[in-house]
Amino acid sequence: MKKITCIASLVLCTLVSLAQNFEPADDKSAIKFTVKNFGINTGGSFKGLRGSIAFSAANPAAGRFEISLETATVNTDNDLRDSHLKKDDYLDVEKYPRMTFVSEQIAKKGSHFTVTGKLTIKDVTQDISFPFTAEQEADGLLLKGSFTINRRDFHVGGNSMVLADKVIIDLSIFGKKK
């Protein structure tokens, strides 16, 4: 009997430590950005999330994120600006219809987690790392994080003198259980 209990405990511990699989829910998620334009904070958002999320708070190292969004969904509540951002000197949505992030490492750091991976915008892939939180919900998982990129590193916006280089990205990604 002791042997069966031990084996059952081992199987249960193994199952708990495995990453659970989730699918990004576009309608429950928000990908927002903020950048200074003429010295004033200007914001916008993206939609069209796709990909996969594998995550377990008990074993974050077993997790993996592969997420992309549609660049043509850029929305700043200004149709003229949105149209301009879709052109080749900014997002070039016809040539580069998706931005992607693929994780390489996920680790627990105090009360939050840190993810390191590759962010691809247009024709450039850069390593990024940022903290995030993970909240288990009845029907899925809510991931929240924020990071800053230099838009020029990704060939976005050219040499604009009125647009700041630093762009803050705020993520609230809901993954529904598969």
N, C-alpha and C positions, 0 to 999 in steps of 0.2 A: 504493500500500500504506500509506503514511504517513497518508493521508486516512482510510482505513478504520479504522486503529488509533485515530486521534484521535476519530472518531465513536463507535466502540465504547467508548472510555474515557469519553466524555461521557455516553452512555446508561447505563453502569454506575454512574457517580457520581450521576446523577439518580435511579436506582432505589434506591441505598443511602440517599439523603437523604430519600426518601419515608417517611412514617410507615407502620408495619405495623399491621394490624388484629387486635385481640384481643377476646374476649368474656369478661367477668368469670365466673370459675368459683366459684360459691358454696361448693362443698364443699372447695375449697383456699384459701379466703380467710377472714379474720377481721376483723370490725369490732367493736372493743371501746371501752368508755367507763369512766371513773373519775370519781366525784364524792364529796365528803365529805358524809356523812349523820350527824348527831349527832357531828360531828368525826372520824368514822372513814371511811377510804376504802372506798367501796362500788363494785363494778364490775359490768359486765354486757356483753352482746353483742347483735348483730343479725345476721340472716341475710336471705335472699331478695334477693341481689344480682342486678341486671339492668343492661343497658346496653351501651355500647361504649367501647373504648379504642383510640385511634390514637396510636402513639408510635414514635419513632425517637431513640435517644440521639445519633445523628449530626446530627439536625435536630429538636430538641425543639419549636421554634416551629411546626412543621407538625403537631404532635400535638393531640389533643382527647380529653377525657374526658367522658362522659355516663354517670353511674352513679346508681342508686337502690337503696334497700333497703326491705324491708317493716317498717313500724313495729310491727305485731302480733307480730313475732318476738322482741321484746325479752325477754331472758333474764338474770335476775340470780341464778338458782338459788334463788329464793324465789317460789313461786307467788302468795302473797298480795301481795307487793310488785309482781310483774309485772302482776297484775290491776289494781292501783292505778295503775301507770304507763301503762296502756292507756286510762284514763279521760280525759275531756275537759280536766281541769285540768293534765294532763301531756301525753301524746302524742296523745290524741283519735284513736285508730287507726281508728275507724269513719268519721270525716270526712276524715282525712288518712292514707290507708293507706301512703303512701310518703314517704321523705325523698329529696331529690335533690341532686346536685352536678354542675354543668356548668362545665367549664373555659373560661376566656377567653384565658389566656396560659400558656405553659410555657416556661421558660428554664433554661439551664445556669448553675449558681452554684458554682464550685469543683468539689468532688467529688460534689455532689448537684445536684438540679434543684429548681426552685420552680414551683409551680402557683398561679395566681390564678383565682378563679372565683366562682360564685354557689352558695351553700348554701341550700336551702329546707327548713325544718322547719315543719310546720303551715302557717300563713298568712303566714309571714315569709320573705323572701329577703334574705340578707346577703352582702356581698363578704367573701371570706376568701382568705388566701394562706398557704401552708405549704411547707416543704421536704420532699422525698421522695427516695428512692433507687430505682433501677431495675436489676434483675438479670435479664439474659437467661438463660433456661433452655431446655433442649432442646425442650420442648413448649409454651413460652409465655414469659411475662414476669411477674416478681414486683415489685410496687410497694409500698414501705413508707414511711409517713409518720405524723406526729403533729401535732395542733393543738389549741388550746383555744378554747372558745366560752363565752359567757355565756348560760346557759339562759334567763334572763329576757328576753334580746333576742329569743328565739324563742317567747315566751309559754308556756314549759314550767315547770310547778311552782308557778306563782303566787307568792305572797309567803311561801312556807315559810321559817320562821325556823331550821329544823334542817337544811335542805338548802343546801349551798354554791352560789353562783352559777356558779362556774367548773367546766366539765366538760372533761376531757381525752379526746380521741378518738384512738385508735391504730388505724392501718390497715395491713393486710397483704392486698393484693388481688392475686390471681393471675389473669392474663389468658391464656386459652388461645388459641392461633393459630386464626384463622378459615380 
